[in-house]
Amino acid sequence: MKELDLDRDKLPTERALGLLWCVESDTFKFNISVKDKPHTRRNILSMVSSIYDPLGFLSPLTLPAKLLLQDLCRNKCSWDHEVPQAASEKWRKWLTGLDKLENFRVARCVKPDGIGMSTQAELHHFSDARDHAYGTVSYLRLTEGKHTVHVAFMLGKARVAPLKQTTIPRLELVAAVLAVGVDRMLRKELDITLNSSTFWTDSQTVLKYIANEHTRFRTFVANRISVIRENTDVTQWKFIGTKLNPADLASRGMSADTFIKCSKWTHGPEFLWKSEDEWPQNPLEAMPLSQDDLEVKRCTAVYSAVIKTQNNPTWQLLEYFSSWNKLKRAVVWYLKLRNLLLALSVNRKMHWKVSPQSQTRSQSKMLDSKRKAGKNEPGSQCISLEDLMRAEKAIIRFCQHQSYPEEMAKLEKTKFVGKGLRRNSTIYKLDPVLEDGVLRVGGRLSKAAMPEEAKRPIILPKHIHVSTLILRHIHEQLGHGGRNHVLSQLRKRFWIVNANSAARKVISKCVVCRCVRGRIGEQKMADLPKERLEADLPPFSNVGVDYFGPFETKRGRSLVKRYGVIFTCMSSRAVHLEMAHSLDTDSCIHALRRFISRRGQVTCIRSDNGTNLVGAKRELQDAISNWNKEKIQNTMLQKGIQWTFNPPAASHHGGVWERLIRMVRQTLNSIAHEQPLDDEGLQTLFCEVESILNSRPISTVHEDDSDLEALTPNHILLLKCHPAFPPGLFQKSDTYIRRRWKQVQFLADLFWKRWTKEYLPLLQERQKWTTVKKGFQVEDIVMVVDSTAPRGSWNLGRIIEVQPDSRGLVRTVKIITKTGVFVRPVTKLCLLLEGAEKMTKVTSQR
């Protein structure tokens, strides 16, 4: 710092890297020092990067150096080797021109003194592209009145084209997108009121792309057009000739001599200094976009033909019914209607053939009597067995003509059994015969002592709906019998091709059979929760809790019930037992407080969805909030407990403690021998059982004496079942003997190392539920399993929500029944029907 006399002394020049601010003239200038370094790719990049030009004043000048670097990159030149002679000459020539920048000046102020406060300001952005580079330049045009105009340089950018060859229209579009980005940035940074911006380009193709309203483009063009249309309006884009476009200098590049002499880059094009009437006119307002453009997405016409099988109205009638008897009865009435219409048409023909003059009175009476007989015929009002047989025969004839047209046509011509049939026909081996227009099995049982229908059963394909109705009808007649029983009854009259698989499919979809014999849902066994896999935590950090009992204890002369509360560590499998005097919430809270006071802070608790445990969660959370308000410190529960409840009726989710409860019962029975105890004796008994269970091995027990003893929970709880220590551990100089707390820490670390190596791998295998099953879906109809009630009285429900796990497998669902909405695991559900469209079949078949 130095003192200056602002009236006499010359103002200094402020420096910012290579950019200089001359305070005296209020202009920017450049003073770039060129160092003599070898012409390598690294030194060239270092020199180009050292030019500090944040506003892009020298963009046309630095572009040739960037293109040179791109050529060196394309030719894979080394970083520290001399560049080729041609590139070295270009670089030397470019460096020589940098000394001439001493005379280059750019005014810092964009608003001169002659412009007042009532100035209108607008931004003009110019963009251009060539095969090797593209660039933009922006100017701020200030106008006051009609004659005062000032244009100031704002920002310039020049970028090299990517190495991957692309078309010039695409590069022009990229330059236009760059101009839009510059406009957004300048509008955000300039603290002046700006009118609508104007965008100039010399690419007619880009203007057509932007103005397009109907044609679809390829992805590259479509994405950039969407950016332009979102941030600008079509009316803001104008056409300018290449000679008038200052952005052409940024995309072409300039030498130092030309750059200093050219004023169009820093002062803008001449027409911006004139009135708007003298600006270039846009000649593309009415020019449409050519459909032959390479960027226009071609419209591919795809002609698809939908072939409908069984689109005959008769097929629609046959597939409408879900019962074989209902279908036959419907066909009976259709046949009666057809016969009545035929009779009426015959009578009408007879009436018009005889003239009124020659028709006698007796003939008229005979025709009237026939009409009355047709109306009052008993068969027209009720259905007889003959009508049903006739309808069945008509149904079978139609199905056979539609399914085996070639076979029936050849049999009608040849009149021989199976003659002329194709060998690849599905009924070739049946030696079919045609009897009374019905296709029957020829076979080898013509001399057997069997009914004629059993020797010559009717042939039907398995894929038609009529075959399904017949199988379903026989299955229901036999009291929902098995597959072999259904097939034996079927072949007394019908022979369905591949009837075995068709019968299996019908029986598998029978709702009644699913209700009686359906399998309960299951899913592949889930991964273990993270609480069971976390090591290096204090015992009982992650806990599973459950109730068991009751136990009768003596109190005076009466007997009272007591309950056991089991707490198990999810990681070390250690057990802690507490006695609860009742099943209410207060007793559960007391048991939890005793457990936490003796075992330390609990991070996570998992439990079944019992009523008392739900209440404990609510009251425990209230208590925690009160403790936090009173600012109680050093309390284990101050940070709160994450309590997770298993889905209702999902006991297998708590297998960790359910198995231990069984072990507790076995140990209690073996010790107590069903002897009545008092409260003190029961509590003592719980402690003994707890000690026994915590000494059980959780890893593999080896018979070899040289192996390590089995790992038990007491290794981490009591540190008394000593593991095998390394040699020299108990020497006099050992530090673990001197410092007890270090020895305890060492034993804990040793336990978790052995736990990770010996116990954790034992949890890898899945003992059951090893395959992924088809999951339940929304709108499935299910039965809710209730182990306390017979299978036939289980409630029906509809799934309204599925809850998949992290792997996407559905393990828990929410169902709605006649009694309410429940959450149940898939192991408590039996699938009846898939989808809500089959809800009507549930009520009709059950």
MITORKE-131324 format. One line per 3 residues: number of its first residue (from 1); their letters; for each residue x, y, z of C-alpha. Coordinates in steps of 0.02 Angstrom, whole numbers, plus 50000, padded with zeros to 5 digits. Layout:
BEGIN
NUM> a> X/Y/Z ~ ...
//
This chain:
BEGIN
1> mke> 50000/50000/50000 ~ 50059/50175/49963 ~ 49987/50350/49972
4> ldl> 49928/50425/49807 ~ 49878/50599/49757 ~ 49725/50563/49651
7> drd> 49739/50734/49565 ~ 49921/50712/49509 ~ 49981/50532/49525
10> klp> 49943/50397/49398 ~ 49826/50263/49461 ~ 49899/50086/49478
13> ter> 49854/49929/49383 ~ 49771/49787/49480 ~ 49820/49609/49435
16> alg> 49719/49449/49435 ~ 49828/49309/49363 ~ 49847/49356/49179
19> llw> 49704/49483/49182 ~ 49746/49664/49221 ~ 49629/49805/49270
22> cve> 49694/49976/49223 ~ 49611/50090/49351 ~ 49665/50247/49257
25> sdt> 49571/50203/49097 ~ 49447/50082/49181 ~ 49485/49945/49054
28> fkf> 49541/49764/49056 ~ 49701/49713/48971 ~ 49811/49559/48962
31> nis> 49996/49536/48997 ~ 50038/49353/48965 ~ 50215/49299/49002
34> vkd> 50280/49163/48886 ~ 50409/49046/48962 ~ 50532/48951/48858
37> kph> 50485/48769/48886 ~ 50499/48613/48778 ~ 50354/48589/48658
40> trr> 50271/48442/48744 ~ 50088/48405/48767 ~ 50100/48437/48954
43> nil> 50183/48609/48933 ~ 50058/48660/48799 ~ 49912/48618/48913
46> smv> 49995/48710/49057 ~ 50017/48866/48952 ~ 49839/48867/48884
49> ssi> 49767/48839/49058 ~ 49868/48982/49131 ~ 49774/49113/49030
52> ydp> 49645/49185/49149 ~ 49496/49237/49044 ~ 49334/49209/49143
55> lgf> 49224/49316/49028 ~ 49291/49244/48866 ~ 49371/49402/48796
58> lsp> 49505/49296/48711 ~ 49395/49149/48658 ~ 49431/49166/48470
61> ltl> 49617/49179/48509 ~ 49630/49028/48627 ~ 49527/48913/48514
64> pak> 49674/48868/48396 ~ 49775/48813/48547 ~ 49631/48703/48608
67> lll> 49614/48627/48435 ~ 49800/48589/48436 ~ 49782/48498/48601
70> qdl> 49636/48399/48532 ~ 49740/48346/48381 ~ 49880/48289/48497
73> crn> 49753/48190/48598 ~ 49678/48113/48441 ~ 49852/48060/48382
76> kcs> 49889/47989/48557 ~ 50047/48092/48582 ~ 50142/48064/48743
79> wdh> 50132/48192/48882 ~ 50320/48223/48899 ~ 50387/48192/48724
82> evp> 50414/48325/48593 ~ 50264/48352/48482 ~ 50280/48325/48293
85> qaa> 50364/48461/48188 ~ 50201/48524/48111 ~ 50118/48543/48281
88> sek> 50274/48625/48352 ~ 50271/48756/48214 ~ 50088/48795/48247
91> wrk> 50122/48812/48432 ~ 50272/48926/48405 ~ 50171/49037/48289
94> wlt> 50029/49049/48416 ~ 50148/49095/48557 ~ 50227/49233/48454
97> gld> 50059/49318/48435 ~ 50030/49330/48623 ~ 50154/49474/48638
100> kle> 50038/49581/48531 ~ 49900/49575/48664 ~ 49980/49721/48756
103> nfr> 49879/49840/48646 ~ 49713/49747/48674 ~ 49588/49840/48784
106> var> 49409/49803/48839 ~ 49302/49930/48933 ~ 49252/49869/49104
109> cvk> 49094/49974/49122 ~ 48944/49908/49024 ~ 48842/50067/49054
112> pdg> 48927/50228/49000 ~ 48893/50399/49073 ~ 48780/50455/48930
115> igm> 48647/50326/48972 ~ 48518/50378/49100 ~ 48414/50280/49224
118> stq> 48264/50258/49107 ~ 48361/50138/48999 ~ 48290/49983/48918
121> ael> 48408/49835/48926 ~ 48402/49674/48826 ~ 48521/49529/48796
124> hhf> 48571/49469/48624 ~ 48649/49297/48607 ~ 48738/49236/48449
127> sda> 48783/49054/48417 ~ 48876/48966/48278 ~ 48961/48799/48246
130> rdh> 49083/48718/48125 ~ 49145/48541/48104 ~ 49285/48568/48231
133> ayg> 49213/48693/48358 ~ 49062/48791/48414 ~ 49038/48949/48516
136> tvs> 48926/49087/48578 ~ 48942/49270/48620 ~ 48821/49381/48716
139> ylr> 48797/49570/48716 ~ 48698/49690/48823 ~ 48606/49820/48717
142> lte> 48554/49978/48811 ~ 48436/50102/48729 ~ 48371/50269/48788
145> gkh> 48248/50352/48673 ~ 48265/50319/48487 ~ 48442/50373/48453
148> tvh> 48547/50330/48606 ~ 48609/50151/48592 ~ 48754/50064/48677
151> vaf> 48811/49884/48654 ~ 48927/49803/48782 ~ 49017/49637/48776
154> mlg> 48954/49519/48914 ~ 49018/49341/48889 ~ 49100/49235/48756
157> kar> 49128/49048/48744 ~ 49222/48940/48619 ~ 49224/48750/48634
160> vap> 49301/48616/48528 ~ 49189/48484/48451 ~ 49194/48309/48527
163> lkq> 49313/48181/48455 ~ 49167/48075/48398 ~ 49116/48139/48229
166> tti> 48946/48223/48225 ~ 48845/48324/48101 ~ 48853/48514/48089
169> prl> 48664/48536/48121 ~ 48688/48444/48285 ~ 48834/48555/48333
172> elv> 48731/48709/48287 ~ 48595/48644/48402 ~ 48721/48616/48542
175> aav> 48782/48795/48521 ~ 48602/48856/48532 ~ 48578/48759/48695
178> lav> 48739/48838/48760 ~ 48670/49011/48719 ~ 48511/48969/48817
181> gvd> 48617/48920/48967 ~ 48715/49083/48957 ~ 48554/49181/48952
184> rml> 48489/49098/49109 ~ 48653/49131/49200 ~ 48663/49315/49150
187> rke> 48483/49349/49197 ~ 48516/49275/49367 ~ 48677/49375/49397
190> ldi> 48635/49546/49321 ~ 48549/49661/49443 ~ 48455/49761/49312
193> tln> 48284/49748/49231 ~ 48298/49654/49067 ~ 48176/49641/48924
196> sst> 48151/49482/48824 ~ 48312/49408/48758 ~ 48348/49380/48573
199> fwt> 48440/49229/48504 ~ 48529/49236/48336 ~ 48591/49089/48234
202> dsq> 48645/49065/48054 ~ 48577/48886/48047 ~ 48412/48874/47956
205> tvl> 48395/48692/48010 ~ 48402/48737/48196 ~ 48268/48869/48172
208> kyi> 48157/48741/48087 ~ 48186/48618/48228 ~ 48138/48747/48357
211> ane> 47983/48805/48264 ~ 47921/48627/48235 ~ 47758/48579/48319
214> htr> 47713/48408/48249 ~ 47863/48310/48187 ~ 47953/48194/48308
217> frt> 48143/48195/48313 ~ 48276/48072/48363 ~ 48333/48069/48544
220> fva> 48485/48183/48527 ~ 48388/48323/48442 ~ 48228/48296/48541
223> nri> 48314/48317/48709 ~ 48397/48481/48660 ~ 48243/48550/48576
226> svi> 48147/48518/48737 ~ 48277/48619/48836 ~ 48262/48764/48714
229> ren> 48072/48762/48712 ~ 48062/48755/48902 ~ 48171/48909/48927
232> tdv> 48132/49017/48774 ~ 47993/49059/48656 ~ 47995/49026/48469
235> tqw> 47976/49211/48431 ~ 48142/49249/48519 ~ 48244/49156/48388
238> kfi> 48301/49248/48232 ~ 48408/49211/48080 ~ 48570/49303/48041
241> gtk> 48693/49284/47900 ~ 48862/49206/47933 ~ 48957/49365/47889
244> lnp> 48858/49466/48015 ~ 48868/49334/48153 ~ 49005/49377/48282
247> adl> 48995/49198/48351 ~ 49074/49142/48187 ~ 49238/49211/48256
250> asr> 49224/49097/48410 ~ 49192/48939/48307 ~ 49324/48980/48176
253> gms> 49466/49044/48284 ~ 49579/49193/48248 ~ 49762/49238/48250
256> adt> 49826/49376/48364 ~ 49850/49501/48222 ~ 49673/49479/48156
259> fik> 49597/49475/48330 ~ 49670/49644/48381 ~ 49614/49729/48221
262> csk> 49437/49656/48226 ~ 49315/49757/48331 ~ 49159/49655/48293
265> wth> 49198/49532/48434 ~ 49205/49657/48576 ~ 49085/49790/48508
268> gpe> 48956/49676/48430 ~ 48884/49679/48253 ~ 48847/49847/48176
271> flw> 48659/49820/48159 ~ 48640/49810/48349 ~ 48694/49993/48359
274> kse> 48553/50040/48242 ~ 48364/50042/48262 ~ 48266/49881/48257
277> dew> 48195/49921/48085 ~ 48368/49899/48009 ~ 48398/49726/48084
280> pqn> 48407/49570/47972 ~ 48237/49497/47931 ~ 48190/49317/47966
283> ple> 48156/49227/47798 ~ 48102/49060/47877 ~ 47934/49100/47953
286> amp> 47835/49003/47824 ~ 47964/48870/47775 ~ 47913/48695/47835
289> lsq> 48031/48561/47897 ~ 48075/48429/47768 ~ 48024/48252/47811
292> ddl> 48183/48189/47729 ~ 48290/48264/47867 ~ 48403/48136/47950
295> evk> 48349/48188/48123 ~ 48164/48163/48091 ~ 48102/48001/48168
298> rct> 48030/47890/48035 ~ 47850/47835/48059 ~ 47847/47647/48048
301> avy> 47677/47575/48007 ~ 47647/47409/48092 ~ 47500/47309/48028
304> sav> 47441/47180/48152 ~ 47306/47054/48124 ~ 47215/46988/48277
307> ikt> 47155/46813/48244 ~ 47012/46765/48356 ~ 46984/46581/48381
310> qnn> 46813/46522/48429 ~ 46735/46689/48382 ~ 46580/46595/48327
313> ptw> 46425/46651/48424 ~ 46394/46469/48468 ~ 46567/46462/48551
316> qll> 46520/46617/48650 ~ 46362/46529/48707 ~ 46457/46373/48760
319> eyf> 46589/46473/48855 ~ 46460/46580/48943 ~ 46403/46444/49064
322> ssw> 46505/46372/49208 ~ 46398/46216/49234 ~ 46369/46068/49118
325> nkl> 46186/46049/49169 ~ 46149/46234/49144 ~ 46228/46229/48972
328> kra> 46123/46080/48918 ~ 45962/46160/48982 ~ 46001/46321/48889
331> vvw> 46035/46226/48728 ~ 45869/46133/48751 ~ 45774/46297/48747
334> ylk> 45873/46357/48596 ~ 45828/46197/48504 ~ 45644/46215/48551
337> lrn> 45646/46393/48487 ~ 45726/46337/48325 ~ 45595/46199/48299
340> lll> 45454/46321/48334 ~ 45521/46446/48208 ~ 45541/46308/48078
343> als> 45363/46250/48108 ~ 45296/46427/48089 ~ 45392/46452/47927
346> vnr> 45323/46288/47856 ~ 45144/46334/47901 ~ 45166/46506/47823
349> kmh> 45228/46428/47660 ~ 45079/46309/47654 ~ 44960/46452/47686
352> wkv> 45028/46557/47539 ~ 45038/46409/47418 ~ 44848/46378/47426
355> spq> 44744/46522/47353 ~ 44601/46592/47457 ~ 44472/46541/47324
358> sqt> 44521/46355/47321 ~ 44558/46334/47508 ~ 44417/46238/47589
361> rsq> 44352/46263/47762 ~ 44418/46094/47818 ~ 44595/46138/47770
364> skm> 44585/46300/47866 ~ 44525/46208/48021 ~ 44668/46082/48004
367> lds> 44799/46220/47997 ~ 44724/46308/48148 ~ 44723/46147/48246
370> krk> 44908/46120/48205 ~ 44951/46296/48263 ~ 44859/46269/48427
373> agk> 44940/46101/48451 ~ 45110/46181/48426 ~ 45073/46312/48559
376> nep> 45000/46194/48688 ~ 45120/46047/48662 ~ 45176/45981/48831
379> gsq> 45358/45966/48776 ~ 45367/46151/48740 ~ 45335/46200/48921
382> cis> 45448/46077/49015 ~ 45613/45986/48984 ~ 45619/45798/48967
385> led> 45763/45676/48971 ~ 45755/45657/48783 ~ 45775/45845/48764
388> lmr> 45932/45843/48871 ~ 46006/45698/48772 ~ 45965/45787/48610
391> aek> 46048/45948/48672 ~ 46203/45852/48731 ~ 46219/45770/48561
394> aii> 46204/45939/48474 ~ 46339/46014/48585 ~ 46458/45869/48553
397> rfc> 46429/45871/48365 ~ 46469/46057/48357 ~ 46627/46039/48462
400> qhq> 46690/45893/48359 ~ 46656/45980/48192 ~ 46752/46133/48253
403> syp> 46897/46035/48330 ~ 46918/45891/48205 ~ 46851/45954/48037
406> eem> 46975/45858/47928 ~ 46954/45693/48022 ~ 46764/45699/48015
409> akl> 46764/45746/47831 ~ 46876/45598/47786 ~ 46776/45477/47893
412> ekt> 46614/45532/47809 ~ 46691/45496/47638 ~ 46782/45333/47671
415> kfv> 46655/45253/47790 ~ 46801/45150/47860 ~ 46877/45153/48033
418> gkg> 47024/45273/48043 ~ 47062/45263/47857 ~ 47145/45414/47781
421> lrr> 47187/45504/47944 ~ 47352/45596/47963 ~ 47480/45507/48071
424> nst> 47512/45666/48170 ~ 47329/45682/48217 ~ 47295/45676/48404
427> iyk> 47160/45543/48381 ~ 47252/45434/48254 ~ 47288/45295/48380
430> ldp> 47106/45289/48437 ~ 47045/45221/48269 ~ 46897/45340/48272
433> vle> 46729/45293/48197 ~ 46582/45402/48148 ~ 46415/45343/48219
436> dgv> 46260/45449/48193 ~ 46367/45602/48159 ~ 46465/45582/48322
439> lrv> 46651/45541/48327 ~ 46685/45391/48440 ~ 46834/45283/48488
442> ggr> 46857/45128/48379 ~ 46986/45044/48489 ~ 47008/44859/48526
445> lsk> 46866/44826/48648 ~ 46726/44792/48525 ~ 46704/44613/48592
448> aam> 46715/44657/48775 ~ 46569/44627/48893 ~ 46545/44812/48924
451> pee> 46407/44937/48891 ~ 46410/45004/48715 ~ 46449/45182/48773
454> akr> 46599/45121/48872 ~ 46667/45025/48721 ~ 46638/45174/48604
457> pii> 46664/45332/48710 ~ 46639/45502/48630 ~ 46800/45591/48580
460> lpk> 46828/45770/48639 ~ 46984/45881/48641 ~ 47047/45940/48810
463> hih> 47069/46125/48771 ~ 46887/46169/48743 ~ 46773/46236/48879
466> vst> 46648/46094/48859 ~ 46779/45966/48913 ~ 46815/46067/49068
469> lil> 46629/46075/49109 ~ 46611/45886/49091 ~ 46761/45851/49202
472> rhi> 46699/45975/49332 ~ 46525/45896/49327 ~ 46593/45721/49355
475> heq> 46710/45782/49492 ~ 46564/45859/49586 ~ 46454/45705/49559
478> lgh> 46587/45596/49639 ~ 46594/45704/49794 ~ 46754/45792/49739
481> ggr> 46847/45629/49718 ~ 47025/45607/49661 ~ 47095/45611/49486
484> nhv> 47091/45423/49452 ~ 46912/45410/49513 ~ 46861/45553/49397
487> lsq> 46948/45474/49247 ~ 46869/45303/49275 ~ 46696/45382/49281
490> lrk> 46733/45494/49131 ~ 46782/45351/49015 ~ 46614/45267/49034
493> rfw> 46546/45394/48908 ~ 46683/45514/48852 ~ 46862/45501/48795
496> ivn> 46950/45669/48818 ~ 47122/45677/48737 ~ 47256/45696/48873
499> ans> 47120/45685/49004 ~ 47249/45654/49140 ~ 47320/45831/49135
502> aar> 47148/45907/49104 ~ 47077/45822/49259 ~ 47226/45876/49364
505> kvi> 47199/46057/49309 ~ 47012/46052/49350 ~ 47041/45976/49522
508> skc> 47180/46099/49562 ~ 47061/46245/49529 ~ 46915/46171/49627
511> vvc> 46873/46290/49770 ~ 46794/46155/49877 ~ 46948/46043/49861
514> rcv> 47058/46190/49909 ~ 46949/46223/50060 ~ 46962/46043/50116
517> rgr> 47136/45991/50059 ~ 47223/46152/50003 ~ 47401/46180/50058
520> ige> 47441/46320/50178 ~ 47544/46460/50103 ~ 47730/46467/50128
523> qkm> 47879/46565/50064 ~ 48066/46544/50058 ~ 48145/46569/50228
526> adl> 48197/46750/50250 ~ 48371/46812/50290 ~ 48413/46832/50472
529> pke> 48383/47006/50545 ~ 48535/47112/50575 ~ 48508/47103/50764
532> rle> 48558/46919/50760 ~ 48716/46951/50660 ~ 48792/47100/50752
535> adl> 48951/47063/50849 ~ 49055/47164/50973 ~ 48901/47227/51064
538> ppf> 48867/47210/51251 ~ 48756/47061/51293 ~ 48570/47094/51287
541> snv> 48587/47246/51173 ~ 48463/47166/51052 ~ 48333/47066/51146
544> gvd> 48188/46951/51108 ~ 48053/46942/51242 ~ 47905/46827/51270
547> yfg> 47792/46760/51407 ~ 47770/46578/51457 ~ 47673/46488/51593
550> pfe> 47568/46496/51698 ~ 47641/46417/51854 ~ 47543/46388/52013
553> tkr> 47627/46445/52172 ~ 47571/46436/52353 ~ 47520/46593/52444
556> grs> 47454/46545/52614 ~ 47322/46413/52587 ~ 47279/46466/52409
559> lvk> 47361/46441/52242 ~ 47399/46590/52128 ~ 47462/46598/51950
562> ryg> 47632/46666/51904 ~ 47709/46689/51733 ~ 47883/46682/51665
565> vif> 47962/46817/51556 ~ 48107/46760/51449 ~ 48234/46884/51380
568> tcm> 48358/46814/51255 ~ 48507/46902/51178 ~ 48487/46896/50989
571> ssr> 48675/46879/50960 ~ 48750/46777/51102 ~ 48589/46677/51135
574> avh> 48605/46713/51321 ~ 48447/46695/51426 ~ 48376/46800/51568
577> lem> 48218/46745/51660 ~ 48101/46855/51761 ~ 47942/46813/51856
580> ahs> 47784/46914/51819 ~ 47641/46912/51945 ~ 47509/46942/51811
583> ldt> 47486/46976/51626 ~ 47437/47158/51642 ~ 47540/47302/51577
586> dsc> 47607/47357/51746 ~ 47680/47186/51781 ~ 47762/47185/51609
589> iha> 47837/47357/51643 ~ 47907/47298/51810 ~ 47987/47146/51729
592> lrr> 48065/47255/51594 ~ 48134/47377/51723 ~ 48210/47237/51828
595> fis> 48289/47162/51674 ~ 48363/47327/51611 ~ 48426/47374/51783
598> rrg> 48527/47213/51795 ~ 48578/47185/51615 ~ 48608/47362/51553
601> qvt> 48544/47468/51411 ~ 48435/47388/51279 ~ 48440/47451/51100
604> cir> 48309/47343/51014 ~ 48169/47231/51079 ~ 48074/47106/50972
607> sdn> 47917/47020/51033 ~ 47756/46939/50981 ~ 47601/47044/50955
610> gtn> 47528/47009/51128 ~ 47404/47129/51206 ~ 47509/47157/51361
613> lvg> 47668/47188/51259 ~ 47580/47315/51149 ~ 47525/47408/51305
616> akr> 47701/47398/51374 ~ 47768/47483/51218 ~ 47645/47627/51235
619> elq> 47673/47657/51420 ~ 47861/47632/51406 ~ 47869/47765/51271
622> dai> 47771/47884/51382 ~ 47890/47850/51525 ~ 48041/47882/51416
625> snw> 47972/48049/51360 ~ 47945/48099/51541 ~ 48122/48050/51589
628> nke> 48193/48154/51448 ~ 48093/48306/51503 ~ 48161/48292/51680
631> kiq> 48337/48282/51610 ~ 48383/48122/51699 ~ 48560/48079/51654
634> ntm> 48649/47912/51646 ~ 48484/47822/51621 ~ 48490/47671/51507
637> lqk> 48325/47710/51425 ~ 48352/47894/51395 ~ 48386/47866/51210
640> giq> 48231/47760/51190 ~ 48204/47580/51136 ~ 48160/47521/50963
643> wtf> 48020/47396/50990 ~ 47975/47284/50843 ~ 47820/47174/50844
646> npp> 47803/47018/50738 ~ 47645/47001/50633 ~ 47498/46926/50727
649> aas> 47492/46736/50730 ~ 47670/46726/50657 ~ 47753/46623/50792
652> hhg> 47892/46567/50675 ~ 47954/46747/50668 ~ 48004/46726/50851
655> gvw> 48090/46560/50834 ~ 48238/46624/50936 ~ 48139/46631/51097
658> erl> 48004/46502/51056 ~ 48135/46364/51053 ~ 48210/46426/51216
661> irm> 48039/46424/51301 ~ 48029/46238/51262 ~ 48200/46211/51340
664> vrq> 48146/46310/51493 ~ 47992/46202/51514 ~ 48093/46042/51499
667> tln> 48219/46101/51628 ~ 48083/46161/51747 ~ 47991/45995/51736
670> sia> 48150/45897/51768 ~ 48196/46002/51922 ~ 48029/46042/52002
673> heq> 47942/45873/51967 ~ 47773/45961/51969 ~ 47796/46011/52152
676> pld> 47701/46167/52211 ~ 47819/46311/52251 ~ 47800/46482/52328
679> deg> 47854/46644/52244 ~ 48028/46639/52318 ~ 48055/46459/52265
682> lqt> 47994/46494/52088 ~ 48110/46643/52072 ~ 48256/46537/52134
685> lfc> 48207/46401/52013 ~ 48208/46527/51870 ~ 48384/46580/51915
688> eve> 48445/46399/51915 ~ 48363/46366/51747 ~ 48440/46526/51680
691> sil> 48613/46468/51736 ~ 48588/46298/51656 ~ 48531/46370/51490
694> nsr> 48674/46496/51484 ~ 48798/46354/51502 ~ 48729/46261/51350
697> pis> 48844/46253/51199 ~ 48797/46359/51049 ~ 48937/46297/50936
700> tvh> 48986/46121/50884 ~ 49045/46008/51025 ~ 49203/45912/50979
703> edd> 49256/45749/51059 ~ 49441/45782/51034 ~ 49522/45847/51195
706> sdl> 49643/45955/51096 ~ 49502/46057/51021 ~ 49431/46213/51102
709> eal> 49286/46189/51219 ~ 49115/46229/51149 ~ 49063/46412/51152
712> tpn> 48926/46453/51280 ~ 48834/46614/51327 ~ 48923/46612/51496
715> hil> 49087/46649/51407 ~ 49025/46825/51380 ~ 48914/46842/51536
718> llk> 49020/46770/51678 ~ 49192/46746/51597 ~ 49210/46588/51703
721> chp> 49204/46453/51570 ~ 49382/46496/51521 ~ 49422/46481/51335
724> afp> 49592/46419/51281 ~ 49711/46566/51294 ~ 49867/46595/51192
727> pgl> 50031/46530/51264 ~ 50114/46641/51394 ~ 49952/46731/51436
730> fqk> 49966/46700/51624 ~ 50152/46736/51642 ~ 50206/46857/51777
733> sdt> 50252/46989/51652 ~ 50083/46981/51566 ~ 49986/47145/51573
736> yir> 49814/47059/51575 ~ 49848/46992/51751 ~ 49898/47164/51813
739> rrw> 49747/47252/51742 ~ 49586/47157/51766 ~ 49483/47267/51651
742> kqv> 49600/47231/51506 ~ 49583/47046/51538 ~ 49393/47061/51534
745> qfl> 49404/47158/51372 ~ 49518/47026/51299 ~ 49399/46886/51348
748> adl> 49253/46979/51269 ~ 49351/47006/51108 ~ 49399/46822/51107
751> fwk> 49218/46772/51130 ~ 49160/46876/50982 ~ 49302/46811/50872
754> rwt> 49254/46632/50911 ~ 49069/46678/50893 ~ 49103/46746/50718
757> key> 49206/46595/50664 ~ 49114/46451/50748 ~ 48933/46500/50783
760> lpl> 48888/46621/50644 ~ 48926/46499/50500 ~ 48803/46376/50578
763> lqe> 48661/46497/50536 ~ 48701/46495/50350 ~ 48592/46348/50296
766> rqk> 48404/46351/50280 ~ 48331/46200/50367 ~ 48162/46215/50276
769> wtt> 48070/46330/50156 ~ 48217/46329/50036 ~ 48130/46378/49874
772> vkk> 48039/46535/49819 ~ 47851/46509/49805 ~ 47725/46607/49706
775> gfq> 47675/46753/49814 ~ 47501/46810/49861 ~ 47431/46959/49767
778> ved> 47303/47093/49798 ~ 47122/47036/49769 ~ 47164/46852/49800
781> ivm> 47029/46756/49894 ~ 47101/46659/50041 ~ 47050/46562/50196
784> vvd> 47120/46621/50362 ~ 47195/46475/50457 ~ 47127/46456/50634
787> sta> 47207/46314/50730 ~ 47068/46318/50862 ~ 46928/46285/50737
790> prg> 46894/46147/50609 ~ 46951/46179/50432 ~ 46776/46196/50362
793> swn> 46736/46344/50475 ~ 46886/46451/50432 ~ 46842/46628/50379
796> lgr> 46854/46686/50199 ~ 46950/46844/50163 ~ 47011/46954/50022
799> iie> 47188/47022/50015 ~ 47188/47212/50007 ~ 47374/47245/50033
802> vqp> 47536/47147/50021 ~ 47693/47187/50119 ~ 47849/47124/50026
805> dsr> 48018/47116/50109 ~ 48181/47190/50046 ~ 48196/47050/49916
808> glv> 48020/47076/49850 ~ 47947/46916/49927 ~ 47777/46935/50007
811> rtv> 47778/46870/50186 ~ 47639/46971/50267 ~ 47473/47029/50196
814> kii> 47325/47132/50252 ~ 47157/47046/50226 ~ 46977/47097/50248
817> tkt> 46848/46973/50313 ~ 46670/46985/50373 ~ 46734/47026/50548
820> gvf> 46862/47161/50503 ~ 47035/47196/50433 ~ 47183/47093/50494
823> vrp> 47369/47074/50462 ~ 47423/46892/50442 ~ 47580/46801/50382
826> vtk> 47568/46694/50226 ~ 47588/46538/50333 ~ 47414/46570/50403
829> lcl> 47327/46583/50234 ~ 47260/46457/50110 ~ 47235/46517/49931
832> lle> 47064/46485/49855 ~ 47050/46596/49702 ~ 47168/46714/49613
835> gae> 47087/46883/49581 ~ 46925/46970/49622 ~ 46842/46919/49457
838> kmt> 46816/46744/49528 ~ 46728/46800/49685 ~ 46562/46737/49618
841> kvt> 46629/46559/49607 ~ 46668/46558/49792 ~ 46487/46580/49842
844> sqr> 46420/46464/49708 ~ 46537/46317/49738 ~ 46554/46323/49925
//
